[in-house]
Amino acid sequence: MRTLRALPPTVALLATLLASSLTAQTSASAAIELTVQVQQNPPAVTFQWPASTTALQYAVRRRAFGASTWGNFQWVPGGGSATSWTDATVQIGERYEYWFTRTGSPIAQGFATVGIEALPIEDRGFLILIVDNTHTTALA
């Protein structure tokens, strides 16, 4: 007869953590749903998002619109319980891109382009649409 031995506590904890990280991740759980409010005087941009019970920390990066590199990560005060962050260093007429990251399980990201009285983007490039001959009559 074979005797089974219990796992050491550290192995059992590791197995539990690994099993909990194998849960399915959906696109909704991998995204931070950002809401943005702007204020002109003094210039500020406030981001809000729903609370997450699994968040450990939030971080944000900013860059000028169209720049090729992002600034350094800045940790959002409040840790995983944070639900908002304000950037009071914006300038009127400038456009910025923001990249939010939530650590925890699952890791999530959110992106936003924001400007206060920034000029509209009027030229967004080109679109080439190729249509199969079998669909041309229906689309005419």
Secondary structure, DSSP 8 states (H G I E B T S, - for coil): --------HHHHHHHHHHHHTTS---TTTTB---EEEEETTTTEEEEE----TTEEEEEEEEEETT-SS----EE-TTGGG--EEEE----TT-EEEEEEEEEESS-EEEEEEEESS---------------GGGHHHH-
